[in-house]
Amino acid sequence: MTTKKIIPHLSFWQIWNMNVGFFGIQYSFGLQQTAVNPIYTFLGAHAEQLPILNLAGPITGLLIQPLIGAISDKTWSPKWGRRKPFFLLGAIFCSIALFLFPFSSAIWMAVGLLWILDAANNTAMEPYRAFIADKLPHEQQTFGFQMQSLFVGAGITLANLSLFIFQKYLGGNASGGGIPVWVYYSFFLGSFCSIASVVWSVYKTPEIPPSDEELEELRKSKEESHFFTPFIEIFSAIRDMPKLLWQLALVYVFQWYALFCYWQFITPMLKWSLYGISENDEQKASKIIALAKSGVSVAEKDMSWAKNVLHMVEVAVGQTGLMNGSYNIVTMISALLLVPFAKKFTSKNTYIFCLCITGLGIMTLPFIKNEYLILLPMVALGIGWASMMGLPYSMVSPSIPPKKRGVYMGVINMMIVIPMLIQTVSFGFIYKTFLNGNPSSVIILTGLLFLLAGGCVMLMKPKSRNVLNKSTVHQH
């Protein structure tokens, strides 16, 4: 009879150190949320093109995360461990891509670097989810995943606040491809944070070595493996997937479609609702500036108007950074505070509540005309984001076979990126045809989708704590 491996309890600071690496990964993710789409517009992209230009995230997540998960399940290095080599490699390439990104001189260059950045992020992020489940006993996993949420909030907060602060105090004229100089500073800071934080976690956190039995299994699987083995394991995992994960997939259809809509259209909404700048205004202003630079004589009144419009566009980008930074500050604060609520009211009920207040809060955004009052709904979004980044994982982790943690964490990411992929290919048409190109309508729709996601969580049936405790006793 196989003896169950005893996983020791970790201290607060041990759990803290193992999650620090998530800070750098999420700084990069925060820049993607807030800065990449404005960079596309600085380089001449139109609003309806934004979904398709963001295709890198869904595609790389769909392909890379489950593959890295399947491969890491079958990996062991006495020096580097099982999961750590992958998030270290991902962090290195992420750091390089972030450093180069603001030097993009054309849309195609920015798109290419986004593909590299997303591939690197997915290589680093997937093993990190499995890393938490590997290192912590069931009773500490909610705390571990919520600690991860804290660093999600911290990383994205710094990314967004850096955009706001650099734009406000270090703002300069656009250079090269039309990207403002202050954007460079945020990406350079992200390049440093990406590699430094992951190196800290790799150095501070040893992985649990496999038993002799597990090492023998790994040797046999390595001897029998071939090129298609990871793909076979992914399809096998999906075929045998626990019912709870299928239920989570339904929740994620609405949740992640909604999040992608928010990230893509919050800046266009702010341009119009707070500053009265339409996409046509922005395009006209850009053409006037381009004509002036090419030597064509432009009326002083038109030039002044164009400069003011483009300045307000930059202010809107900074405001997006402030709003996204604000909700991630709330995420930092609320991430660990959700743990006692999850224990008292269950993770499921806490998750439902958080999704519902998120939906209601987001629906108010287009109707708020003050740049400070509009920060209030970010409290609801911050609490919701903290729950989304931790509670679903702690709900489904006990139902995942330990030997397949990596591949199943990758499959969960497939549940995330498929709705995002659907959004990227479908929403440009929906935006123009059904929403009349109105970004405020997109944000209202986003809130409704979050409410639908909360309703779908009601259908989930995670294992109760009592069942888990009995299971643990029997396995021991």
Backbone torsions as a table, in degrees:
resi	resn	phi	psi	omega
1	MET	NA	133.6	-179.3
2	THR	-74.3	130.0	177.9
3	THR	-83.7	133.7	179.0
4	LYS	-69.9	132.2	177.7
5	LYS	-67.4	130.0	178.1
6	ILE	-86.6	121.5	179.8
7	ILE	-99.2	118.3	-176.6
8	PRO	-70.7	151.6	173.2
9	HIS	-70.7	142.8	178.8
10	LEU	-108.6	153.3	178.1
11	SER	-77.1	169.3	178.1
12	PHE	-55.1	-47.6	-175.0
13	TRP	-72.9	-28.5	174.2
14	GLN	-66.2	-42.3	177.6
15	ILE	-67.7	-37.3	176.6
16	TRP	-59.4	-52.3	-176.3
17	ASN	-62.7	-36.7	-178.4
18	MET	-70.7	-19.7	-178.7
19	ASN	-99.8	-7.5	-177.6
20	VAL	-56.2	-37.9	-179.4
21	GLY	-58.0	-27.6	179.4
22	PHE	-66.0	-22.2	178.6
23	PHE	-59.9	-51.0	-178.8
24	GLY	-66.1	-40.1	178.4
25	ILE	-60.3	-41.8	-176.5
26	GLN	-78.5	-25.0	171.3
27	TYR	-58.8	-45.9	178.3
28	SER	-60.3	-43.5	179.3
29	PHE	-63.0	-38.0	178.7
30	GLY	-63.5	-40.0	176.5
31	LEU	-64.4	-36.9	177.2
32	GLN	-64.2	-41.8	179.6
33	GLN	-59.4	-43.6	-166.7
34	THR	-105.1	-37.9	-168.7
35	ALA	-101.7	-27.1	-173.2
36	VAL	-66.7	-46.6	-179.4
37	ASN	-64.3	-42.4	172.8
38	PRO	-60.1	-35.4	177.0
39	ILE	-62.6	-41.4	175.6
40	TYR	-57.6	-43.1	-179.1
41	THR	-70.5	-35.7	175.2
42	PHE	-60.1	-31.4	-178.5
43	LEU	-90.5	1.8	172.2
44	GLY	109.4	7.0	179.8
45	ALA	-75.1	151.9	176.5
46	HIS	-96.3	159.4	-175.6
47	ALA	-58.8	-40.3	-177.2
48	GLU	-71.5	-12.5	178.0
49	GLN	-86.2	-15.3	-173.4
50	LEU	-58.6	-45.1	-179.6
51	PRO	-57.0	-45.6	-176.8
52	ILE	-71.3	-29.4	177.4
53	LEU	-70.7	-16.8	178.1
54	ASN	-96.8	19.3	-176.9
55	LEU	-64.7	-21.7	-176.6
56	ALA	-58.6	-44.0	-176.8
57	GLY	-59.2	-54.9	179.7
58	PRO	-62.5	-43.2	-175.9
59	ILE	-66.8	-48.1	-179.1
60	THR	-66.1	-37.3	177.5
61	GLY	-64.5	-39.8	-179.6
62	LEU	-64.7	-39.2	-175.0
63	LEU	-90.8	-43.8	-168.2
64	ILE	-82.2	-45.5	-173.3
65	GLN	-60.8	-49.5	178.5
66	PRO	-64.2	-33.9	178.7
67	LEU	-67.0	-46.2	178.1
68	ILE	-62.0	-39.2	178.2
69	GLY	-61.7	-46.5	-179.7
70	ALA	-64.4	-41.1	-179.7
71	ILE	-69.1	-41.4	-178.1
72	SER	-68.0	-29.0	175.3
73	ASP	-59.3	-30.3	-176.1
74	LYS	-104.0	15.8	-176.2
75	THR	-108.7	141.8	166.4
76	TRP	-155.4	127.5	174.4
77	SER	-125.2	124.5	178.9
78	PRO	-56.2	-29.6	-177.8
79	LYS	-86.6	-42.8	-171.3
80	TRP	-105.5	-22.2	178.8
81	GLY	97.1	-154.5	-175.7
82	ARG	-106.3	-51.4	-175.7
83	ARG	-96.3	-31.5	-171.1
84	LYS	-60.7	-36.2	179.7
85	PRO	-59.3	-31.9	-175.4
86	PHE	-76.7	-44.5	179.4
87	PHE	-75.4	-18.4	172.8
88	LEU	-73.1	-44.6	178.2
89	LEU	-62.1	-43.9	178.7
90	GLY	-61.0	-40.7	-178.8
91	ALA	-64.9	-36.5	179.8
92	ILE	-62.7	-49.6	-179.2
93	PHE	-69.2	-33.6	176.7
94	CYS	-62.4	-43.2	-179.9
95	SER	-61.8	-41.9	179.3
96	ILE	-65.0	-45.5	-178.3
97	ALA	-64.2	-39.5	178.7
98	LEU	-64.4	-39.4	179.8
99	PHE	-63.7	-38.3	-175.9
100	LEU	-83.1	-22.4	-169.0
101	PHE	-55.8	-47.8	-176.5
102	PRO	-68.5	-10.1	176.8
103	PHE	-83.5	3.3	179.7
104	SER	-57.9	127.6	-179.1
105	SER	-105.8	-5.0	179.3
106	ALA	-153.9	162.4	-178.7
107	ILE	-59.5	-41.6	-176.9
108	TRP	-61.1	-34.8	179.5
109	MET	-69.5	-43.1	177.8
110	ALA	-63.3	-40.3	178.8
111	VAL	-63.9	-44.1	179.4
112	GLY	-60.7	-44.0	178.8
113	LEU	-68.0	-32.5	176.4
114	LEU	-64.7	-37.2	176.5
115	TRP	-62.2	-43.8	178.3
116	ILE	-64.6	-43.7	-178.7
117	LEU	-62.6	-45.2	-179.7
118	ASP	-67.7	-38.6	177.1
119	ALA	-61.6	-42.5	179.6
120	ALA	-67.1	-44.4	178.8
121	ASN	-59.0	-42.9	-179.1
122	ASN	-68.8	-34.3	176.5
123	THR	-63.9	-37.4	-178.9
124	ALA	-80.3	-39.0	-170.5
125	MET	-74.2	-40.1	-173.7
126	GLU	-59.9	-50.6	-179.4
127	PRO	-65.0	-22.3	-178.7
128	TYR	-66.6	-38.3	176.7
129	ARG	-62.8	-46.9	179.2
130	ALA	-66.5	-33.3	179.0
131	PHE	-56.5	-44.0	179.4
132	ILE	-63.5	-46.3	-179.7
133	ALA	-66.1	-33.5	178.0
134	ASP	-64.9	-40.5	-167.8
135	LYS	-89.7	-18.4	-172.2
136	LEU	-117.7	141.3	172.0
137	PRO	-68.4	162.2	-175.6
138	HIS	-51.9	-42.0	-173.8
139	GLU	-70.4	-13.9	176.9
140	GLN	-105.0	-1.9	-173.1
141	GLN	-70.2	-36.7	176.8
142	THR	-60.1	-44.2	177.9
143	PHE	-63.1	-42.1	-178.8
144	GLY	-63.4	-45.0	179.6
145	PHE	-70.3	-33.2	176.6
146	GLN	-72.9	-29.9	172.1
147	MET	-63.7	-37.4	175.1
148	GLN	-61.7	-39.4	176.3
149	SER	-61.4	-38.0	177.7
150	LEU	-58.4	-44.3	-179.8
151	PHE	-75.1	-26.6	169.7
152	VAL	-57.6	-49.8	179.6
153	GLY	-62.5	-42.1	-177.7
154	ALA	-65.1	-45.9	-178.6
155	GLY	-64.3	-47.7	-178.6
156	ILE	-69.6	-33.0	176.9
157	THR	-60.6	-49.9	-179.1
158	LEU	-62.4	-40.8	179.5
159	ALA	-59.4	-48.2	-176.4
160	ASN	-72.6	-42.0	179.3
161	LEU	-68.2	-30.7	176.8
162	SER	-63.7	-39.1	177.2
163	LEU	-63.1	-43.7	-179.1
164	PHE	-65.1	-47.5	-176.0
165	ILE	-68.7	-44.7	-178.9
166	PHE	-65.8	-36.5	178.6
167	GLN	-67.1	-38.3	-175.2
168	LYS	-75.1	-41.3	-171.4
169	TYR	-109.4	-21.1	-177.8
170	LEU	-123.0	18.1	-177.6
171	GLY	-58.3	140.2	178.2
172	GLY	-141.9	176.9	179.9
173	ASN	-72.5	153.1	177.1
174	ALA	-62.1	144.7	178.7
175	SER	-128.1	162.4	174.6
176	GLY	56.8	-109.3	-175.2
177	GLY	-85.4	12.6	178.8
178	GLY	97.5	5.0	179.9
179	ILE	-88.2	126.3	-178.6
180	PRO	-59.3	148.0	-176.9
181	VAL	-60.5	-36.6	-176.4
182	TRP	-64.1	-23.4	177.8
183	VAL	-66.0	-33.8	-179.7
184	TYR	-56.5	-42.9	-174.2
185	TYR	-61.4	-40.5	-179.9
186	SER	-63.9	-40.9	-179.6
187	PHE	-70.9	-36.3	177.0
188	PHE	-64.7	-41.9	177.4
189	LEU	-62.1	-40.8	178.1
190	GLY	-64.1	-36.5	178.8
191	SER	-60.5	-41.8	177.4
192	PHE	-68.4	-48.1	-176.7
193	CYS	-61.6	-36.7	-176.7
194	SER	-57.8	-51.1	-176.0
195	ILE	-80.1	-38.6	-174.8
196	ALA	-64.8	-43.2	-176.4
197	SER	-69.9	-38.2	179.5
198	VAL	-68.3	-40.6	177.6
199	VAL	-60.3	-38.2	178.0
200	TRP	-59.3	-48.9	-178.7
201	SER	-66.6	-39.1	178.7
202	VAL	-62.2	-41.1	-178.7
203	TYR	-71.3	-38.7	-171.5
204	LYS	-86.8	-19.9	-170.1
205	THR	-121.6	109.1	174.6
206	PRO	-78.3	149.2	175.3
207	GLU	-89.1	155.7	178.5
208	ILE	-76.5	119.8	-177.6
209	PRO	-70.1	147.9	177.9
210	PRO	-69.3	153.4	175.9
211	SER	-71.6	170.7	178.4
212	ASP	-58.9	-39.6	178.4
213	GLU	-62.3	-43.4	-179.3
214	GLU	-67.7	-37.2	177.3
215	LEU	-63.5	-39.2	178.0
216	GLU	-64.6	-41.8	176.6
217	GLU	-61.3	-41.4	179.5
218	LEU	-64.0	-40.5	178.5
219	ARG	-62.5	-45.2	-179.6
220	LYS	-63.7	-44.2	-178.6
221	SER	-65.8	-33.2	178.1
222	LYS	-67.6	-39.7	178.7
223	GLU	-65.8	-35.8	-175.6
224	GLU	-90.6	-8.0	-174.7
225	SER	-78.5	157.0	175.3
226	HIS	-145.9	-174.6	-173.5
227	PHE	-55.9	-38.1	-173.9
228	PHE	-88.4	-2.7	-176.6
229	THR	-56.2	-48.8	179.6
230	PRO	-59.3	-37.4	-180.0
231	PHE	-66.8	-40.5	178.3
232	ILE	-62.8	-41.0	-179.7
233	GLU	-66.2	-35.8	177.6
234	ILE	-64.0	-49.2	-179.2
235	PHE	-65.8	-35.2	176.9
236	SER	-64.9	-41.5	179.5
237	ALA	-63.9	-41.2	178.8
238	ILE	-65.1	-41.4	179.5
239	ARG	-61.3	-40.0	-176.3
240	ASP	-98.5	15.6	-172.1
241	MET	-63.0	133.7	177.1
242	PRO	-57.3	147.1	-177.2
243	LYS	-56.4	-35.4	-178.5
244	LEU	-59.5	-35.3	179.8
245	LEU	-71.3	-33.3	174.4
246	TRP	-64.9	-38.5	178.0
247	GLN	-65.3	-39.2	176.8
248	LEU	-64.6	-35.3	180.0
249	ALA	-58.7	-39.2	178.9
250	LEU	-65.0	-42.0	176.8
251	VAL	-58.8	-45.1	-175.1
252	TYR	-68.0	-26.8	176.3
253	VAL	-54.0	-47.7	-177.6
254	PHE	-80.7	-40.8	-174.8
255	GLN	-63.7	-49.3	-173.7
256	TRP	-81.9	-27.1	170.5
257	TYR	-61.1	-43.3	-179.9
258	ALA	-63.5	-46.1	-178.0
259	LEU	-62.0	-40.9	-179.9
260	PHE	-65.7	-37.5	175.9
261	CYS	-61.9	-44.2	-179.6
262	TYR	-61.8	-50.8	-176.1
263	TRP	-62.4	-35.4	-177.1
264	GLN	-78.5	-32.4	-168.4
265	PHE	-114.8	2.8	178.5
266	ILE	-67.5	-40.6	178.9
267	THR	-67.1	-47.3	174.7
268	PRO	-57.7	-36.1	177.9
269	MET	-64.3	-43.9	-179.6
270	LEU	-65.0	-39.6	178.7
271	LYS	-54.7	-41.8	-176.5
272	TRP	-85.9	-49.0	-171.9
273	SER	-73.6	-34.3	-178.7
274	LEU	-96.9	-35.7	-170.0
275	TYR	-117.6	-2.9	175.0
276	GLY	67.9	25.4	-179.2
277	ILE	-103.8	118.3	177.2
278	SER	-89.5	167.8	177.4
279	GLU	-63.6	-36.9	178.1
280	ASN	-63.4	-40.2	176.2
281	ASP	-58.8	-45.3	-177.8
282	GLU	-63.8	-44.0	179.8
283	GLN	-65.7	-40.6	178.9
284	LYS	-63.8	-42.6	179.4
285	ALA	-63.1	-41.2	179.6
286	SER	-62.9	-39.3	179.4
287	LYS	-66.4	-40.2	178.6
288	ILE	-61.9	-45.5	179.4
289	ILE	-63.4	-41.3	179.8
290	ALA	-63.7	-41.7	178.5
291	LEU	-63.0	-42.8	179.3
292	ALA	-62.0	-40.8	-179.5
293	LYS	-67.3	-29.8	-178.1
294	SER	-82.4	-1.5	176.2
295	GLY	101.6	-1.8	178.6
296	VAL	-73.1	139.2	179.8
297	SER	-73.4	125.3	-178.7
298	VAL	-122.6	135.3	179.6
299	ALA	-58.8	141.0	-177.4
300	GLU	-58.6	-37.4	178.9
301	LYS	-62.5	-44.0	179.4
302	ASP	-66.2	-40.4	-180.0
303	MET	-64.2	-42.0	179.3
304	SER	-63.7	-42.4	178.4
305	TRP	-62.1	-44.9	-178.1
306	ALA	-62.8	-44.0	179.8
307	LYS	-62.9	-39.2	179.4
308	ASN	-65.7	-42.2	178.5
309	VAL	-60.9	-47.8	-178.5
310	LEU	-67.4	-32.4	174.6
311	HIS	-63.8	-43.8	179.7
312	MET	-66.4	-31.5	174.8
313	VAL	-62.4	-44.7	177.4
314	GLU	-63.9	-38.4	177.4
315	VAL	-62.7	-39.0	178.1
316	ALA	-63.4	-38.7	176.5
317	VAL	-63.7	-43.0	177.2
318	GLY	-63.3	-39.0	177.4
319	GLN	-64.1	-39.0	174.9
320	THR	-59.9	-42.8	177.2
321	GLY	-61.0	-41.1	178.7
322	LEU	-64.2	-44.0	-179.6
323	MET	-66.0	-47.1	179.5
324	ASN	-67.1	-36.0	174.5
325	GLY	-64.6	-37.9	180.0
326	SER	-64.2	-46.5	-178.7
327	TYR	-68.2	-27.9	177.5
328	ASN	-78.4	-25.3	170.2
329	ILE	-63.2	-43.9	177.1
330	VAL	-61.7	-39.4	176.8
331	THR	-59.0	-45.2	178.0
332	MET	-57.0	-46.5	-175.6
333	ILE	-70.5	-41.6	-172.0
334	SER	-86.5	-16.6	-174.1
335	ALA	-54.0	-53.5	-178.3
336	LEU	-78.4	-24.4	177.6
337	LEU	-68.7	-22.6	178.2
338	LEU	-73.1	-19.7	-177.2
339	VAL	-60.1	-51.9	178.5
340	PRO	-63.8	-31.9	176.1
341	PHE	-66.1	-40.1	178.7
342	ALA	-64.9	-36.6	178.7
343	LYS	-70.2	-37.7	-177.1
344	LYS	-79.6	-44.6	-173.5
345	PHE	-106.5	1.0	-173.7
346	THR	79.9	149.6	179.4
347	SER	-61.7	-36.8	-178.4
348	LYS	-60.4	-52.2	-177.7
349	ASN	-66.5	-35.8	177.4
350	THR	-64.9	-41.6	179.0
351	TYR	-62.6	-44.6	178.9
352	ILE	-58.8	-49.3	-179.0
353	PHE	-58.2	-44.7	-176.7
354	CYS	-65.8	-40.5	178.7
355	LEU	-65.2	-39.1	-178.2
356	CYS	-67.9	-42.7	178.9
357	ILE	-69.6	-29.9	175.9
358	THR	-63.0	-48.2	-179.8
359	GLY	-59.8	-45.6	-179.1
360	LEU	-65.5	-40.5	179.5
361	GLY	-64.1	-45.0	-178.0
362	ILE	-64.1	-35.7	-178.7
363	MET	-64.1	-20.0	-180.0
364	THR	-83.5	-16.7	-170.8
365	LEU	-56.6	-45.9	-177.1
366	PRO	-65.3	-16.0	-175.0
367	PHE	-96.8	-3.0	-179.7
368	ILE	-98.5	123.7	-173.1
369	LYS	-108.1	12.1	-179.4
370	ASN	-117.4	131.5	-173.4
371	GLU	-70.3	-12.7	176.2
372	TYR	-99.1	-40.7	176.9
373	LEU	-62.9	-28.7	-178.1
374	ILE	-68.9	-10.4	175.9
375	LEU	-76.8	-20.3	-177.3
376	LEU	-60.1	-46.0	177.8
377	PRO	-63.3	-16.7	178.0
378	MET	-66.8	-21.4	175.0
379	VAL	-63.2	-46.7	179.4
380	ALA	-63.9	-43.5	179.8
381	LEU	-64.6	-37.4	179.2
382	GLY	-64.2	-42.2	177.2
383	ILE	-65.1	-42.6	178.6
384	GLY	-62.7	-43.1	179.9
385	TRP	-63.5	-38.5	176.5
386	ALA	-60.9	-40.7	179.8
387	SER	-70.4	-40.5	-177.5
388	MET	-64.2	-33.5	-176.9
389	MET	-82.7	-8.6	-177.6
390	GLY	-131.6	-51.2	-170.3
391	LEU	-61.5	-42.1	178.8
392	PRO	-59.3	-37.0	-178.7
393	TYR	-69.1	-41.1	178.8
394	SER	-70.0	-27.0	177.7
395	MET	-70.2	-41.2	-173.7
396	VAL	-96.1	-19.0	-176.1
397	SER	-54.5	-42.1	179.2
398	PRO	-64.1	-20.1	-179.5
399	SER	-89.3	-4.4	-177.6
400	ILE	-93.7	129.0	176.6
401	PRO	-59.4	129.4	-176.4
402	PRO	-54.4	-35.3	-177.7
403	LYS	-73.6	-10.7	-177.9
404	LYS	-121.8	25.8	-178.1
405	ARG	-60.3	-44.5	-177.5
406	GLY	-61.3	-50.8	-177.5
407	VAL	-65.5	-36.7	-179.6
408	TYR	-73.2	-32.5	173.5
409	MET	-64.9	-34.1	174.6
410	GLY	-67.7	-38.8	177.7
411	VAL	-64.6	-40.1	176.2
412	ILE	-59.9	-38.3	177.5
413	ASN	-66.5	-32.0	174.5
414	MET	-60.2	-37.0	177.4
415	MET	-64.6	-26.7	177.8
416	ILE	-78.4	-47.3	-170.6
417	VAL	-80.6	-25.0	178.1
418	ILE	-62.8	-46.9	173.5
419	PRO	-60.7	-36.3	178.0
420	MET	-66.2	-38.5	177.9
421	LEU	-65.2	-43.8	177.2
422	ILE	-59.4	-40.8	-179.6
423	GLN	-64.3	-42.7	-176.6
424	THR	-64.1	-35.4	-177.0
425	VAL	-90.6	-17.4	-175.5
426	SER	-105.9	-27.1	-164.9
427	PHE	-79.7	-23.7	175.4
428	GLY	-59.9	-43.1	177.8
429	PHE	-66.6	-44.9	-179.9
430	ILE	-61.6	-41.9	-177.9
431	TYR	-60.6	-45.5	-177.1
432	LYS	-79.6	-37.0	-170.7
433	THR	-86.1	-46.4	-172.5
434	PHE	-102.5	-24.5	-177.6
435	LEU	-107.9	6.2	175.7
436	ASN	55.1	31.6	178.7
437	GLY	63.9	27.9	-177.6
438	ASN	-102.1	109.2	-178.0
439	PRO	-65.1	-25.8	177.8
440	SER	-65.2	-36.5	177.6
441	SER	-65.6	-34.2	177.7
442	VAL	-61.9	-44.0	-177.1
443	ILE	-66.9	-38.1	176.1
444	ILE	-64.3	-43.6	176.5
445	LEU	-60.0	-38.4	178.4
446	THR	-58.1	-45.3	178.4
447	GLY	-60.5	-42.0	178.9
448	LEU	-62.9	-38.8	179.4
449	LEU	-64.9	-36.3	176.7
450	PHE	-64.7	-38.8	177.6
451	LEU	-64.2	-39.2	176.7
452	LEU	-64.8	-39.0	177.4
453	ALA	-60.9	-43.5	177.6
454	GLY	-60.5	-38.6	177.2
455	GLY	-63.9	-36.6	-179.9
456	CYS	-69.8	-29.9	177.4
457	VAL	-61.3	-30.0	179.1
458	MET	-59.6	-24.4	-179.4
459	LEU	-80.6	-14.3	-177.1
460	MET	-75.2	146.0	-179.9
461	LYS	-130.4	75.4	179.3
462	PRO	-71.0	158.9	178.3
463	LYS	-64.9	138.7	176.5
464	SER	-77.2	162.1	-179.6
465	ARG	-62.6	-34.8	179.9
466	ASN	-63.7	-42.1	178.7
467	VAL	-63.7	-40.9	179.0
468	LEU	-62.0	-43.2	-178.7
469	ASN	-64.1	-41.9	177.5
470	LYS	-63.2	-41.9	179.3
471	SER	-61.3	-41.6	-179.3
472	THR	-64.4	-42.3	179.0
473	VAL	-61.0	-45.3	-178.3
474	HIS	-65.2	-38.2	-178.2
475	GLN	-70.1	-32.5	177.9
476	HIS	-71.9	NA	NA
